[in-house]
Amino acid sequence: MTERVQPAGGFAATGLVKRFSRGAETVTALAGVDLRVDAGEFVALVGPSGSGKSTLLALLCGWETADEGRLDYLGPLADRPPVGLGWRDLALVPQALGLVADLSLADNVLLPARLRGTVAAEEPRARTLLTDFGLDHLADRYPHQASLGEQQRVAVARALLLRPAVLLADEPTAHQDRGHADRLLDAVTEAAREGSAVLIATHDEIAWGRADRVLSMRDGHLTDGPPA
Amino acid sequence: MTAPEGFHLESDPLDDPVFATGADTSPAAVCRSVVKTYRTATESVTALDDVTVAIPRAQVTVVVGPSGSGKSSLLRLLACIDSPDAGQVFIAGQRVDRLRARARRSLRQRQVAYLFQRPGENLLPYLDAVAQIRLAAALRGAPATEDDALDLLGRLGLRERADHHPAQLSGGEQQRLAVACGVVGNPALVVADEPTAELDTAAAERVLVAMEDLAAAGVGFVISSHDPRVMAIADGFVRLDHGRLVA
């Protein structure tokens, strides 16, 4: 298998504000968030449901646009809008997973390579990830034939496939038993050690212990350290 | 050329074997004397009882009936998600109910699109609008260029949304994009389950105009709905009650 030098590059956000309209009411989901995650760091983002974690991830990957503030990708990713970044630059595990119903689990893992036209080169790594995540015997199944936990592991494997410069994950262990959760966290930790900038939103306290840093989100404000 | 990475599909066709190849343009979906029964621990419920319908191409067919009449069961047969207990189902001229799972999946990929009621469920959150359409086309074995995708978006009033992700689109825009993904690559049939149920009037009307326009180009739409706005664009109706076809 060819070893590749992966692009390094984290991201820095300053003063991010995001408001939503809910009927006549304006809800401030992010109230001025400063955040920096560098290449090689594994950061856990914690906080109660509705605190703004998913909104922050949506801004970071370009699905939403901030009302105020600035977001910069660093290093080789600099000066590129998030929506212009590919899976190798910025990979994500959305809470909704987003598997393609008509592709097998193995082909879902390979989707980022398929979009780049590099399937053959990535097949060995896809097989390794499937094995590491206990999915090798399910490779030919389709998403509807897999449990939610298995589907979630496929989504994590898909995100890791191209060794992304930035990895964003929204509750990536939410549907796992402890053993599988630990395997996912091992893989995420290894990605950071290989140079990825990793930010995962998680309620999993074990994950907090594995991270280099923990940030807490509450009512749209971000603070250093785990919640009190 | 050096293609952009990631969320934007390569400009070349995605021609590896996992994507279906070839497009069958046979024009019909037909259910002939289909019976579908669901069994629970205590009873057996006949959801469809000797139903025969034909869904023409280039038309909008609306399936109507009270809750529990069998609308969803019929849609699931037409979408090749379920098989009948008796009777026959043909999609684009090919008999489906006897196919093995893999062959049925392959036929469904090429010939049938299914639209869920909730717009967001029809789209992949990490792809922009152009990439959604191009992936749908590739899965259907009919790769589309970026220009093809942009043309389709233009017809649906979404040209300026080409590089937007689903989270950046309104519910109506998401559903129109889902319709675009449904029709790209010329499937025989687009099956839609209450596609306007979560949309306001203006958004629903734009979705329906899009369906009407695209149906005229050759795709058969079959829609289950209670919505009078949907019925207004119907070329034909299938009326069900207690699992049976009614006049």
Chai-1 contact restraints between the chains, C-beta under 6 A:
chainA,res_idxA,chainB,res_idxB,connection_type,confidence,min_distance_angstrom,max_distance_angstrom,comment,restraint_id
A,A58,B,A167,contact,1.0,0.0,6.0,A-B,restraint_1
A,W63,B,H165,contact,1.0,0.0,6.0,A-B,restraint_2
A,W63,B,A167,contact,1.0,0.0,6.0,A-B,restraint_3
A,E64,B,A167,contact,1.0,0.0,6.0,A-B,restraint_4
A,V83,B,D163,contact,1.0,0.0,6.0,A-B,restraint_5
A,G86,B,E5,contact,1.0,0.0,6.0,A-B,restraint_6
A,G86,B,G6,contact,1.0,0.0,6.0,A-B,restraint_7
A,G86,B,F7,contact,1.0,0.0,6.0,A-B,restraint_8
A,W87,B,G6,contact,1.0,0.0,6.0,A-B,restraint_9
A,R88,B,E5,contact,1.0,0.0,6.0,A-B,restraint_10
A,P94,B,P125,contact,1.0,0.0,6.0,A-B,restraint_11
A,A96,B,P125,contact,1.0,0.0,6.0,A-B,restraint_12
A,G98,B,L124,contact,1.0,0.0,6.0,A-B,restraint_13
A,G98,B,P125,contact,1.0,0.0,6.0,A-B,restraint_14
A,G98,B,Y126,contact,1.0,0.0,6.0,A-B,restraint_15
A,D102,B,Q109,contact,1.0,0.0,6.0,A-B,restraint_16
A,D102,B,L139,contact,1.0,0.0,6.0,A-B,restraint_17
A,D107,B,V18,contact,1.0,0.0,6.0,A-B,restraint_18
A,L115,B,L9,contact,1.0,0.0,6.0,A-B,restraint_19
A,R116,B,E5,contact,1.0,0.0,6.0,A-B,restraint_20
A,G117,B,E10,contact,1.0,0.0,6.0,A-B,restraint_21
A,V119,B,D16,contact,1.0,0.0,6.0,A-B,restraint_22
